[in-house]
Amino acid sequence: MGRHRHLTALAGAVCLATVSACAPPSSPPSAEDGSVSATYDCGTAGRLAVVFAGDTATIVFADGKHRTLSRAISASGARYTDGSMTFWDRGQTALFGAAFGDRVDCLRVSHR
């Protein structure tokens, strides 16, 4: 199974494993409300849009579904998690994936 399919399957399994873990595409925060948004190229896993607002990061997937993660303690960078999925922002780069498993390297390609 390719890396992209594996991460897509992983994200889908994580969403199914928790009640309303991935919300419908209608309500992620937007940059108009004072938050900051960025797009990351995660290689074979595709692109992710991330909206940072206060102590949360909302990951918006290509299909429009989204998942909001809370800020967590980190020695370096800004780490966000919900216990099963993690996004770890380190300036121009990030790690995304399962909190205790496979992750992919991402590169920030835009920032607003």
Biopython code that builds the backbone (N, CA, C, O; Angstrom):
import numpy as np
from Bio.PDB.StructureBuilder import StructureBuilder

atoms = [
    (1, "MET", "N", (0.850, -1.172, 0.000)),
    (1, "MET", "CA", (0.000, 0.000, 0.000)),
    (1, "MET", "C", (0.895, 1.234, 0.000)),
    (1, "MET", "O", (1.827, 1.305, 0.801)),
    (2, "GLY", "N", (0.643, 2.197, -0.864)),
    (2, "GLY", "CA", (1.462, 3.398, -0.953)),
    (2, "GLY", "C", (1.339, 4.255, 0.294)),
    (2, "GLY", "O", (0.384, 4.126, 1.060)),
    (3, "ARG", "N", (2.306, 5.125, 0.486)),
    (3, "ARG", "CA", (2.345, 6.001, 1.664)),
    (3, "ARG", "C", (1.093, 6.874, 1.741)),
    (3, "ARG", "O", (0.536, 7.061, 2.823)),
    (4, "HIS", "N", (0.639, 7.419, 0.579)),
    (4, "HIS", "CA", (-0.545, 8.275, 0.555)),
    (4, "HIS", "C", (-1.782, 7.496, 0.991)),
    (4, "HIS", "O", (-2.558, 7.965, 1.824)),
    (5, "ARG", "N", (-1.958, 6.313, 0.426)),
    (5, "ARG", "CA", (-3.114, 5.501, 0.804)),
    (5, "ARG", "C", (-3.051, 5.133, 2.272)),
    (5, "ARG", "O", (-4.070, 5.114, 2.963)),
    (6, "HIS", "N", (-1.843, 4.839, 2.747)),
    (6, "HIS", "CA", (-1.677, 4.452, 4.146)),
    (6, "HIS", "C", (-2.079, 5.604, 5.063)),
    (6, "HIS", "O", (-2.807, 5.392, 6.033)),
    (7, "LEU", "N", (-1.613, 6.829, 4.768)),
    (7, "LEU", "CA", (-1.956, 7.979, 5.606)),
    (7, "LEU", "C", (-3.436, 8.306, 5.488)),
    (7, "LEU", "O", (-4.074, 8.645, 6.485)),
    (8, "THR", "N", (-3.999, 8.210, 4.271)),
    (8, "THR", "CA", (-5.423, 8.461, 4.089)),
    (8, "THR", "C", (-6.238, 7.448, 4.879)),
    (8, "THR", "O", (-7.206, 7.806, 5.549)),
    (9, "ALA", "N", (-5.841, 6.179, 4.796)),
    (9, "ALA", "CA", (-6.534, 5.142, 5.560)),
    (9, "ALA", "C", (-6.366, 5.374, 7.055)),
    (9, "ALA", "O", (-7.305, 5.173, 7.824)),
    (10, "LEU", "N", (-5.174, 5.794, 7.469)),
    (10, "LEU", "CA", (-4.910, 6.075, 8.868)),
    (10, "LEU", "C", (-5.791, 7.212, 9.362)),
    (10, "LEU", "O", (-6.403, 7.103, 10.425)),
    (11, "ALA", "N", (-5.863, 8.301, 8.606)),
    (11, "ALA", "CA", (-6.698, 9.437, 9.006)),
    (11, "ALA", "C", (-8.164, 9.025, 9.053)),
    (11, "ALA", "O", (-8.887, 9.414, 9.970)),
    (12, "GLY", "N", (-8.609, 8.239, 8.071)),
    (12, "GLY", "CA", (-9.990, 7.758, 8.073)),
    (12, "GLY", "C", (-10.285, 6.867, 9.257)),
    (12, "GLY", "O", (-11.347, 6.984, 9.869)),
    (13, "ALA", "N", (-9.372, 5.984, 9.591)),
    (13, "ALA", "CA", (-9.565, 5.091, 10.734)),
    (13, "ALA", "C", (-9.605, 5.875, 12.032)),
    (13, "ALA", "O", (-10.401, 5.571, 12.920)),
    (14, "VAL", "N", (-8.751, 6.882, 12.147)),
    (14, "VAL", "CA", (-8.739, 7.707, 13.348)),
    (14, "VAL", "C", (-10.058, 8.452, 13.468)),
    (14, "VAL", "O", (-10.614, 8.558, 14.562)),
    (15, "CYS", "N", (-10.568, 8.971, 12.347)),
    (15, "CYS", "CA", (-11.843, 9.683, 12.358)),
    (15, "CYS", "C", (-12.981, 8.763, 12.779)),
    (15, "CYS", "O", (-13.836, 9.159, 13.571)),
    (16, "LEU", "N", (-13.000, 7.549, 12.262)),
    (16, "LEU", "CA", (-14.061, 6.609, 12.596)),
    (16, "LEU", "C", (-13.961, 6.112, 14.032)),
    (16, "LEU", "O", (-14.968, 5.732, 14.629)),
    (17, "ALA", "N", (-12.775, 6.113, 14.578)),
    (17, "ALA", "CA", (-12.569, 5.566, 15.913)),
    (17, "ALA", "C", (-13.077, 6.491, 17.013)),
    (17, "ALA", "O", (-13.298, 6.041, 18.137)),
    (18, "THR", "N", (-13.263, 7.754, 16.716)),
    (18, "THR", "CA", (-13.746, 8.687, 17.729)),
    (18, "THR", "C", (-15.017, 9.353, 17.246)),
    (18, "THR", "O", (-15.133, 9.696, 16.069)),
    (19, "VAL", "N", (-15.967, 9.540, 18.141)),
    (19, "VAL", "CA", (-17.249, 10.127, 17.780)),
    (19, "VAL", "C", (-17.046, 11.563, 17.328)),
    (19, "VAL", "O", (-16.382, 12.343, 18.010)),
    (20, "SER", "N", (-17.604, 11.909, 16.201)),
    (20, "SER", "CA", (-17.498, 13.212, 15.530)),
    (20, "SER", "C", (-16.087, 13.780, 15.506)),
    (20, "SER", "O", (-15.890, 14.981, 15.691)),
    (21, "ALA", "N", (-15.119, 12.923, 15.282)),
    (21, "ALA", "CA", (-13.725, 13.372, 15.231)),
    (21, "ALA", "C", (-13.453, 14.233, 14.016)),
    (21, "ALA", "O", (-12.701, 15.203, 14.112)),
    (22, "CYS", "N", (-14.033, 13.915, 12.892)),
    (22, "CYS", "CA", (-13.882, 14.727, 11.693)),
    (22, "CYS", "C", (-15.230, 15.340, 11.378)),
    (22, "CYS", "O", (-16.186, 14.640, 11.045)),
    (23, "ALA", "N", (-15.291, 16.631, 11.486)),
    (23, "ALA", "CA", (-16.545, 17.345, 11.273)),
    (23, "ALA", "C", (-16.803, 17.519, 9.785)),
    (23, "ALA", "O", (-15.882, 17.401, 8.977)),
    (24, "PRO", "N", (-18.056, 17.800, 9.417)),
    (24, "PRO", "CA", (-18.354, 18.070, 8.013)),
    (24, "PRO", "C", (-17.651, 19.339, 7.551)),
    (24, "PRO", "O", (-17.173, 20.111, 8.383)),
    (25, "PRO", "N", (-17.580, 19.570, 6.255)),
    (25, "PRO", "CA", (-16.790, 20.672, 5.726)),
    (25, "PRO", "C", (-17.343, 22.057, 5.992)),
    (25, "PRO", "O", (-16.773, 23.028, 5.496)),
    (26, "SER", "N", (-18.414, 22.204, 6.742)),
    (26, "SER", "CA", (-19.075, 23.494, 6.842)),
    (26, "SER", "C", (-18.521, 24.459, 7.882)),
    (26, "SER", "O", (-18.834, 25.647, 7.809)),
    (27, "SER", "N", (-17.719, 24.020, 8.844)),
    (27, "SER", "CA", (-17.429, 24.946, 9.931)),
    (27, "SER", "C", (-15.988, 25.106, 10.408)),
    (27, "SER", "O", (-15.808, 25.459, 11.573)),
    (28, "PRO", "N", (-14.948, 24.877, 9.607)),
    (28, "PRO", "CA", (-13.620, 25.177, 10.132)),
    (28, "PRO", "C", (-13.444, 26.679, 10.261)),
    (28, "PRO", "O", (-14.074, 27.429, 9.515)),
    (29, "PRO", "N", (-12.604, 27.147, 11.187)),
    (29, "PRO", "CA", (-12.390, 28.587, 11.301)),
    (29, "PRO", "C", (-11.789, 29.129, 10.015)),
    (29, "PRO", "O", (-11.175, 28.391, 9.246)),
    (30, "SER", "N", (-11.967, 30.403, 9.792)),
    (30, "SER", "CA", (-11.400, 31.014, 8.592)),
    (30, "SER", "C", (-10.452, 32.133, 8.987)),
    (30, "SER", "O", (-10.504, 32.637, 10.109)),
    (31, "ALA", "N", (-9.588, 32.517, 8.061)),
    (31, "ALA", "CA", (-8.610, 33.567, 8.333)),
    (31, "ALA", "C", (-9.278, 34.907, 8.602)),
    (31, "ALA", "O", (-8.653, 35.792, 9.187)),
    (32, "GLU", "N", (-10.527, 35.080, 8.192)),
    (32, "GLU", "CA", (-11.222, 36.338, 8.433)),
    (32, "GLU", "C", (-11.487, 36.578, 9.913)),
    (32, "GLU", "O", (-11.678, 37.726, 10.312)),
    (33, "ASP", "N", (-11.506, 35.536, 10.741)),
    (33, "ASP", "CA", (-11.811, 35.719, 12.168)),
    (33, "ASP", "C", (-10.561, 36.000, 13.001)),
    (33, "ASP", "O", (-10.588, 35.853, 14.223)),
    (34, "GLY", "N", (-9.474, 36.402, 12.355)),
    (34, "GLY", "CA", (-8.248, 36.738, 13.073)),
    (34, "GLY", "C", (-7.280, 35.588, 13.216)),
    (34, "GLY", "O", (-6.208, 35.754, 13.799)),
    (35, "SER", "N", (-7.627, 34.447, 12.708)),
    (35, "SER", "CA", (-6.724, 33.306, 12.778)),
    (35, "SER", "C", (-5.705, 33.389, 11.644)),
    (35, "SER", "O", (-5.795, 34.259, 10.777)),
    (36, "VAL", "N", (-4.750, 32.487, 11.659)),
    (36, "VAL", "CA", (-3.708, 32.420, 10.644)),
    (36, "VAL", "C", (-3.850, 31.092, 9.910)),
    (36, "VAL", "O", (-4.072, 30.057, 10.538)),
    (37, "SER", "N", (-3.725, 31.116, 8.596)),
    (37, "SER", "CA", (-3.827, 29.863, 7.854)),
    (37, "SER", "C", (-2.547, 29.608, 7.072)),
    (37, "SER", "O", (-1.826, 30.535, 6.702)),
    (38, "ALA", "N", (-2.284, 28.340, 6.832)),
    (38, "ALA", "CA", (-1.102, 27.928, 6.075)),
    (38, "ALA", "C", (-1.449, 26.661, 5.303)),
    (38, "ALA", "O", (-2.334, 25.897, 5.687)),
    (39, "THR", "N", (-0.735, 26.462, 4.216)),
    (39, "THR", "CA", (-0.884, 25.241, 3.428)),
    (39, "THR", "C", (0.443, 24.501, 3.459)),
    (39, "THR", "O", (1.509, 25.100, 3.312)),
    (40, "TYR", "N", (0.362, 23.185, 3.653)),
    (40, "TYR", "CA", (1.550, 22.343, 3.746)),
    (40, "TYR", "C", (1.499, 21.274, 2.664)),
    (40, "TYR", "O", (0.457, 20.663, 2.429)),
    (41, "ASP", "N", (2.625, 21.056, 2.014)),
    (41, "ASP", "CA", (2.773, 19.971, 1.053)),
    (41, "ASP", "C", (3.370, 18.790, 1.812)),
    (41, "ASP", "O", (4.504, 18.850, 2.289)),
    (42, "CYS", "N", (2.595, 17.726, 1.915)),
    (42, "CYS", "CA", (3.025, 16.552, 2.678)),
    (42, "CYS", "C", (3.404, 15.404, 1.755)),
    (42, "CYS", "O", (3.155, 14.239, 2.064)),
    (43, "GLY", "N", (4.007, 15.739, 0.621)),
    (43, "GLY", "CA", (4.504, 14.724, -0.306)),
    (43, "GLY", "C", (3.404, 13.831, -0.828)),
    (43, "GLY", "O", (2.386, 14.313, -1.323)),
    (44, "THR", "N", (3.603, 12.540, -0.721)),
    (44, "THR", "CA", (2.625, 11.589, -1.249)),
    (44, "THR", "C", (1.304, 11.632, -0.506)),
    (44, "THR", "O", (0.305, 11.110, -1.002)),
    (45, "ALA", "N", (1.272, 12.245, 0.676)),
    (45, "ALA", "CA", (0.019, 12.373, 1.425)),
    (45, "ALA", "C", (-0.807, 13.561, 0.936)),
    (45, "ALA", "O", (-1.952, 13.727, 1.357)),
    (46, "GLY", "N", (-0.244, 14.389, 0.054)),
    (46, "GLY", "CA", (-0.988, 15.515, -0.504)),
    (46, "GLY", "C", (-0.805, 16.796, 0.303)),
    (46, "GLY", "O", (0.126, 16.921, 1.099)),
    (47, "ARG", "N", (-1.705, 17.735, 0.082)),
    (47, "ARG", "CA", (-1.645, 19.030, 0.761)),
    (47, "ARG", "C", (-2.664, 19.107, 1.881)),
    (47, "ARG", "O", (-3.756, 18.545, 1.799)),
    (48, "LEU", "N", (-2.279, 19.817, 2.925)),
    (48, "LEU", "CA", (-3.170, 20.075, 4.050)),
    (48, "LEU", "C", (-3.280, 21.575, 4.243)),
    (48, "LEU", "O", (-2.279, 22.288, 4.174)),
    (49, "ALA", "N", (-4.480, 22.055, 4.483)),
    (49, "ALA", "CA", (-4.669, 23.440, 4.911)),
    (49, "ALA", "C", (-4.799, 23.387, 6.424)),
    (49, "ALA", "O", (-5.488, 22.523, 6.966)),
    (50, "VAL", "N", (-4.132, 24.316, 7.105)),
    (50, "VAL", "CA", (-4.180, 24.344, 8.566)),
    (50, "VAL", "C", (-4.540, 25.759, 8.996)),
    (50, "VAL", "O", (-3.924, 26.728, 8.552)),
    (51, "VAL", "N", (-5.544, 25.873, 9.863)),
    (51, "VAL", "CA", (-5.955, 27.165, 10.398)),
    (51, "VAL", "C", (-5.593, 27.188, 11.877)),
    (51, "VAL", "O", (-6.085, 26.380, 12.666)),
    (52, "PHE", "N", (-4.725, 28.128, 12.237)),
    (52, "PHE", "CA", (-4.278, 28.282, 13.622)),
    (52, "PHE", "C", (-5.104, 29.389, 14.268)),
    (52, "PHE", "O", (-5.131, 30.515, 13.769)),
    (53, "ALA", "N", (-5.773, 29.079, 15.366)),
    (53, "ALA", "CA", (-6.609, 30.066, 16.065)),
    (53, "ALA", "C", (-6.455, 29.842, 17.568)),
    (53, "ALA", "O", (-6.901, 28.823, 18.097)),
    (54, "GLY", "N", (-5.826, 30.792, 18.250)),
    (54, "GLY", "CA", (-5.603, 30.631, 19.684)),
    (54, "GLY", "C", (-4.760, 29.408, 19.971)),
    (54, "GLY", "O", (-3.658, 29.271, 19.441)),
    (55, "ASP", "N", (-5.266, 28.525, 20.800)),
    (55, "ASP", "CA", (-4.549, 27.303, 21.175)),
    (55, "ASP", "C", (-4.997, 26.081, 20.382)),
    (55, "ASP", "O", (-4.861, 24.952, 20.852)),
    (56, "THR", "N", (-5.534, 26.302, 19.175)),
    (56, "THR", "CA", (-5.973, 25.176, 18.346)),
    (56, "THR", "C", (-5.409, 25.288, 16.938)),
    (56, "THR", "O", (-5.054, 26.369, 16.469)),
    (57, "ALA", "N", (-5.338, 24.148, 16.287)),
    (57, "ALA", "CA", (-5.007, 24.073, 14.869)),
    (57, "ALA", "C", (-6.065, 23.183, 14.225)),
    (57, "ALA", "O", (-6.256, 22.040, 14.641)),
    (58, "THR", "N", (-6.743, 23.699, 13.221)),
    (58, "THR", "CA", (-7.745, 22.916, 12.513)),
    (58, "THR", "C", (-7.149, 22.462, 11.195)),
    (58, "THR", "O", (-6.779, 23.277, 10.351)),
    (59, "ILE", "N", (-7.062, 21.148, 11.030)),
    (59, "ILE", "CA", (-6.537, 20.547, 9.811)),
    (59, "ILE", "C", (-7.711, 20.394, 8.849)),
    (59, "ILE", "O", (-8.712, 19.767, 9.194)),
    (60, "VAL", "N", (-7.599, 20.957, 7.649)),
    (60, "VAL", "CA", (-8.654, 20.838, 6.646)),
    (60, "VAL", "C", (-8.127, 19.935, 5.537)),
    (60, "VAL", "O", (-7.154, 20.262, 4.857)),
    (61, "PHE", "N", (-8.786, 18.796, 5.370)),
    (61, "PHE", "CA", (-8.373, 17.797, 4.393)),
    (61, "PHE", "C", (-8.901, 18.154, 2.997)),
    (61, "PHE", "O", (-9.796, 18.989, 2.866)),
    (62, "ALA", "N", (-8.357, 17.531, 1.973)),
    (62, "ALA", "CA", (-8.728, 17.813, 0.587)),
    (62, "ALA", "C", (-10.217, 17.599, 0.333)),
    (62, "ALA", "O", (-10.795, 18.272, -0.520)),
    (63, "ASP", "N", (-10.850, 16.672, 1.058)),
    (63, "ASP", "CA", (-12.280, 16.405, 0.851)),
    (63, "ASP", "C", (-13.164, 17.399, 1.600)),
    (63, "ASP", "O", (-14.388, 17.281, 1.556)),
    (64, "GLY", "N", (-12.560, 18.387, 2.293)),
    (64, "GLY", "CA", (-13.325, 19.404, 3.004)),
    (64, "GLY", "C", (-13.584, 19.075, 4.463)),
    (64, "GLY", "O", (-13.979, 19.955, 5.228)),
    (65, "LYS", "N", (-13.374, 17.840, 4.865)),
    (65, "LYS", "CA", (-13.550, 17.493, 6.270)),
    (65, "LYS", "C", (-12.426, 18.130, 7.067)),
    (65, "LYS", "O", (-11.356, 18.418, 6.533)),
    (66, "HIS", "N", (-12.677, 18.346, 8.335)),
    (66, "HIS", "CA", (-11.644, 18.970, 9.153)),
    (66, "HIS", "C", (-11.604, 18.341, 10.539)),
    (66, "HIS", "O", (-12.525, 17.649, 10.973)),
    (67, "ARG", "N", (-10.501, 18.615, 11.203)),
    (67, "ARG", "CA", (-10.285, 18.076, 12.549)),
    (67, "ARG", "C", (-9.544, 19.131, 13.357)),
    (67, "ARG", "O", (-8.508, 19.633, 12.921)),
    (68, "THR", "N", (-10.062, 19.469, 14.523)),
    (68, "THR", "CA", (-9.447, 20.486, 15.362)),
    (68, "THR", "C", (-8.624, 19.826, 16.459)),
    (68, "THR", "O", (-9.114, 18.974, 17.201)),
    (69, "LEU", "N", (-7.357, 20.240, 16.543)),
    (69, "LEU", "CA", (-6.413, 19.704, 17.517)),
    (69, "LEU", "C", (-6.061, 20.795, 18.519)),
    (69, "LEU", "O", (-6.025, 21.973, 18.162)),
    (70, "SER", "N", (-5.805, 20.424, 19.750)),
    (70, "SER", "CA", (-5.445, 21.374, 20.805)),
    (70, "SER", "C", (-3.933, 21.431, 20.977)),
    (70, "SER", "O", (-3.227, 20.446, 20.762)),
    (71, "ARG", "N", (-3.455, 22.604, 21.367)),
    (71, "ARG", "CA", (-2.019, 22.784, 21.582)),
    (71, "ARG", "C", (-1.559, 21.901, 22.740)),
    (71, "ARG", "O", (-2.265, 21.746, 23.736)),
    (72, "ALA", "N", (-0.375, 21.329, 22.596)),
    (72, "ALA", "CA", (0.196, 20.441, 23.609)),
    (72, "ALA", "C", (1.602, 20.917, 23.953)),
    (72, "ALA", "O", (2.206, 21.682, 23.202)),
    (73, "ILE", "N", (2.107, 20.474, 25.063)),
    (73, "ILE", "CA", (3.459, 20.830, 25.493)),
    (73, "ILE", "C", (4.467, 20.292, 24.482)),
    (73, "ILE", "O", (4.366, 19.155, 24.022)),
    (74, "SER", "N", (5.445, 21.141, 24.148)),
    (74, "SER", "CA", (6.465, 20.768, 23.176)),
    (74, "SER", "C", (7.777, 21.449, 23.540)),
    (74, "SER", "O", (7.785, 22.618, 23.925)),
    (75, "ALA", "N", (8.881, 20.726, 23.421)),
    (75, "ALA", "CA", (10.193, 21.306, 23.697)),
    (75, "ALA", "C", (10.597, 22.283, 22.600)),
    (75, "ALA", "O", (11.308, 23.252, 22.864)),
    (76, "SER", "N", (10.145, 22.035, 21.365)),
    (76, "SER", "CA", (10.427, 22.955, 20.265)),
    (76, "SER", "C", (9.269, 22.914, 19.281)),
    (76, "SER", "O", (8.622, 21.880, 19.118)),
    (77, "GLY", "N", (9.010, 24.030, 18.631)),
    (77, "GLY", "CA", (7.910, 24.103, 17.687)),
    (77, "GLY", "C", (6.572, 24.169, 18.402)),
    (77, "GLY", "O", (6.512, 24.296, 19.625)),
    (78, "ALA", "N", (5.511, 24.083, 17.633)),
    (78, "ALA", "CA", (4.148, 24.100, 18.173)),
    (78, "ALA", "C", (3.491, 22.778, 17.837)),
    (78, "ALA", "O", (3.310, 22.448, 16.665)),
    (79, "ARG", "N", (3.135, 22.019, 18.863)),
    (79, "ARG", "CA", (2.537, 20.695, 18.662)),
    (79, "ARG", "C", (1.068, 20.752, 19.031)),
    (79, "ARG", "O", (0.691, 21.318, 20.056)),
    (80, "TYR", "N", (0.244, 20.156, 18.177)),
    (80, "TYR", "CA", (-1.196, 20.104, 18.385)),
    (80, "TYR", "C", (-1.625, 18.645, 18.290)),
    (80, "TYR", "O", (-1.150, 17.910, 17.425)),
    (81, "THR", "N", (-2.527, 18.225, 19.183)),
    (81, "THR", "CA", (-2.956, 16.826, 19.169)),
    (81, "THR", "C", (-4.356, 16.700, 19.753)),
    (81, "THR", "O", (-4.830, 17.589, 20.460)),
    (82, "ASP", "N", (-5.002, 15.596, 19.450)),
    (82, "ASP", "CA", (-6.261, 15.246, 20.103)),
    (82, "ASP", "C", (-6.136, 13.867, 20.746)),
    (82, "ASP", "O", (-7.133, 13.242, 21.108)),
    (83, "GLY", "N", (-4.904, 13.408, 20.881)),
    (83, "GLY", "CA", (-4.650, 12.104, 21.479)),
    (83, "GLY", "C", (-4.466, 10.994, 20.462)),
    (83, "GLY", "O", (-3.810, 9.992, 20.749)),
    (84, "SER", "N", (-5.040, 11.162, 19.268)),
    (84, "SER", "CA", (-4.861, 10.137, 18.247)),
    (84, "SER", "C", (-4.227, 10.690, 16.974)),
    (84, "SER", "O", (-3.635, 9.926, 16.211)),
    (85, "MET", "N", (-4.333, 11.973, 16.727)),
    (85, "MET", "CA", (-3.721, 12.613, 15.563)),
    (85, "MET", "C", (-2.863, 13.774, 16.055)),
    (85, "MET", "O", (-3.228, 14.456, 17.012)),
    (86, "THR", "N", (-1.715, 14.001, 15.398)),
    (86, "THR", "CA", (-0.788, 15.062, 15.803)),
    (86, "THR", "C", (-0.337, 15.873, 14.600)),
    (86, "THR", "O", (-0.086, 15.334, 13.522)),
    (87, "PHE", "N", (-0.241, 17.179, 14.809)),
    (87, "PHE", "CA", (0.368, 18.081, 13.830)),
    (87, "PHE", "C", (1.411, 18.873, 14.602)),
    (87, "PHE", "O", (1.095, 19.533, 15.593)),
    (88, "TRP", "N", (2.661, 18.803, 14.141)),
    (88, "TRP", "CA", (3.769, 19.434, 14.852)),
    (88, "TRP", "C", (4.442, 20.424, 13.914)),
    (88, "TRP", "O", (5.191, 20.035, 13.018)),
    (89, "ASP", "N", (4.169, 21.706, 14.128)),
    (89, "ASP", "CA", (4.672, 22.786, 13.285)),
    (89, "ASP", "C", (6.030, 23.240, 13.786)),
    (89, "ASP", "O", (6.208, 23.527, 14.970)),
    (90, "ARG", "N", (6.989, 23.299, 12.866)),
    (90, "ARG", "CA", (8.344, 23.741, 13.212)),
    (90, "ARG", "C", (8.804, 24.786, 12.207)),
    (90, "ARG", "O", (9.825, 24.607, 11.543)),
    (91, "GLY", "N", (8.052, 25.876, 12.093)),
    (91, "GLY", "CA", (8.408, 26.933, 11.147)),
    (91, "GLY", "C", (8.007, 26.574, 9.740)),
    (91, "GLY", "O", (6.817, 26.510, 9.431)),
    (92, "GLN", "N", (8.973, 26.339, 8.886)),
    (92, "GLN", "CA", (8.698, 26.005, 7.484)),
    (92, "GLN", "C", (8.368, 24.525, 7.284)),
    (92, "GLN", "O", (7.927, 24.136, 6.203)),
    (93, "THR", "N", (8.574, 23.699, 8.306)),
    (93, "THR", "CA", (8.307, 22.275, 8.181)),
    (93, "THR", "C", (7.335, 21.826, 9.269)),
    (93, "THR", "O", (7.115, 22.533, 10.252)),
    (94, "ALA", "N", (6.763, 20.651, 9.078)),
    (94, "ALA", "CA", (5.837, 20.085, 10.066)),
    (94, "ALA", "C", (5.839, 18.566, 9.941)),
    (94, "ALA", "O", (6.268, 18.010, 8.931)),
    (95, "LEU", "N", (5.355, 17.915, 10.982)),
    (95, "LEU", "CA", (5.089, 16.474, 10.970)),
    (95, "LEU", "C", (3.594, 16.296, 11.171)),
    (95, "LEU", "O", (2.991, 16.989, 11.989)),
    (96, "PHE", "N", (2.991, 15.371, 10.431)),
    (96, "PHE", "CA", (1.562, 15.118, 10.561)),
    (96, "PHE", "C", (1.296, 13.627, 10.539)),
    (96, "PHE", "O", (1.908, 12.894, 9.762)),
    (97, "GLY", "N", (0.386, 13.177, 11.386)),
    (97, "GLY", "CA", (-0.010, 11.770, 11.367)),
    (97, "GLY", "C", (-0.545, 11.305, 12.698)),
    (97, "GLY", "O", (-1.058, 12.094, 13.491)),
    (98, "ALA", "N", (-0.419, 10.020, 12.930)),
    (98, "ALA", "CA", (-0.909, 9.417, 14.164)),
    (98, "ALA", "C", (-0.057, 9.893, 15.328)),
    (98, "ALA", "O", (1.153, 10.069, 15.192)),
    (99, "ALA", "N", (-0.692, 10.101, 16.469)),
    (99, "ALA", "CA", (0.036, 10.575, 17.648)),
    (99, "ALA", "C", (1.139, 9.596, 18.038)),
    (99, "ALA", "O", (2.217, 10.017, 18.460)),
    (100, "PHE", "N", (0.884, 8.301, 17.902)),
    (100, "PHE", "CA", (1.875, 7.287, 18.269)),
    (100, "PHE", "C", (2.055, 6.307, 17.123)),
    (100, "PHE", "O", (1.838, 5.107, 17.287)),
    (101, "GLY", "N", (2.447, 6.813, 15.968)),
    (101, "GLY", "CA", (2.610, 5.926, 14.818)),
    (101, "GLY", "C", (3.197, 6.659, 13.636)),
    (101, "GLY", "O", (4.021, 7.561, 13.787)),
    (102, "ASP", "N", (2.757, 6.257, 12.450)),
    (102, "ASP", "CA", (3.283, 6.823, 11.213)),
    (102, "ASP", "C", (3.000, 8.315, 11.111)),
    (102, "ASP", "O", (1.905, 8.786, 11.421)),
    (103, "ARG", "N", (4.015, 9.042, 10.668)),
    (103, "ARG", "CA", (3.886, 10.474, 10.411)),
    (103, "ARG", "C", (4.574, 10.780, 9.101)),
    (103, "ARG", "O", (5.460, 10.045, 8.665)),
    (104, "VAL", "N", (4.163, 11.868, 8.475)),
    (104, "VAL", "CA", (4.807, 12.311, 7.243)),
    (104, "VAL", "C", (5.411, 13.692, 7.452)),
    (104, "VAL", "O", (4.925, 14.482, 8.262)),
    (105, "ASP", "N", (6.474, 13.968, 6.711)),
    (105, "ASP", "CA", (7.105, 15.284, 6.735)),
    (105, "ASP", "C", (6.340, 16.203, 5.790)),
    (105, "ASP", "O", (5.974, 15.802, 4.685)),
    (106, "CYS", "N", (6.102, 17.425, 6.224)),
    (106, "CYS", "CA", (5.387, 18.406, 5.425)),
    (106, "CYS", "C", (6.223, 19.674, 5.308)),
    (106, "CYS", "O", (7.018, 19.992, 6.193)),
    (107, "LEU", "N", (6.032, 20.394, 4.202)),
    (107, "LEU", "CA", (6.735, 21.648, 3.962)),
    (107, "LEU", "C", (5.678, 22.736, 3.751)),
    (107, "LEU", "O", (4.766, 22.572, 2.941)),
    (108, "ARG", "N", (5.809, 23.857, 4.492)),
    (108, "ARG", "CA", (4.835, 24.951, 4.340)),
    (108, "ARG", "C", (5.063, 25.619, 2.988)),
    (108, "ARG", "O", (6.184, 26.006, 2.658)),
    (109, "VAL", "N", (3.981, 25.753, 2.202)),
    (109, "VAL", "CA", (4.079, 26.352, 0.883)),
    (109, "VAL", "C", (3.360, 27.695, 0.791)),
    (109, "VAL", "O", (3.588, 28.448, -0.156)),
    (110, "SER", "N", (2.501, 28.007, 1.751)),
    (110, "SER", "CA", (1.864, 29.323, 1.809)),
    (110, "SER", "C", (1.476, 29.633, 3.234)),
    (110, "SER", "O", (1.308, 28.735, 4.059)),
    (111, "HIS", "N", (1.333, 30.927, 3.516)),
    (111, "HIS", "CA", (1.037, 31.385, 4.875)),
    (111, "HIS", "C", (0.271, 32.691, 4.772)),
    (111, "HIS", "O", (0.705, 33.608, 4.075)),
    (112, "ARG", "N", (-0.882, 32.793, 5.467)),
    (112, "ARG", "CA", (-1.660, 34.041, 5.479)),
    (112, "ARG", "C", (-2.050, 34.403, 6.880)),
    (112, "ARG", "O", (-2.709, 35.420, 7.094)),
]
sb = StructureBuilder()
sb.init_structure("model")
sb.init_model(0)
sb.init_chain("A")
sb.init_seg("    ")
for serial, (resi, resn, name, xyz) in enumerate(atoms, 1):
    if name == "N":
        sb.init_residue(resn, " ", resi, " ")
    sb.init_atom(name, np.array(xyz, "f"), 0.0, 1.0, " ", f" {name:<3s}", serial, name[0])
structure = sb.get_structure()
